[in-house]
Amino acid sequence: MQRRRFLIRLSQALAAFGALPRAANAGLRANKATQIHLQDCRIAGSHYYDCPDVLSDLRPGDALQFRRQPGNPHDERAIEVLWHDRKLGYLPRMDNAAAASLLDRDRAHELRGEILAVDDPEEEWEPIDLRIWLFSTHSWESLQ
């Protein structure tokens, strides 16, 4: 599964930079704004932060914000997940490398998140499932 995800992301990146034939990257060249699905995961540590207090207000489709926390003593790639300035938790340590790298180095791109599902906290230890999008307003045509 991870190999497949890697190959999909690699082909998207190659198409974006003009390294694939014209037919393969035609869709990216036509759009000045590009949105790429980066990953889906659950919010980690949600029971330690504001999540229990706002869980009943959260809905699928709600926007989430991300904030790097490079000084975190437990994870040098830590990324906080926020909803209306309320800290819900973190991106999981095992799944935050790509997002942390993008937040650290690239101002032409933005990470956007949305809630996919809110599960019963009695049944799921980490009840919030989220999706992360990589959004760019960069014109890919200028790179070719």
Summary of the structure (lengths in Angstrom):
residues: 144
radius of gyration: 16.7
end to end distance: 31.4
largest distance: 52.0
contacts: 379
relative contact order: 0.23
helix: 35%
strand: 31%
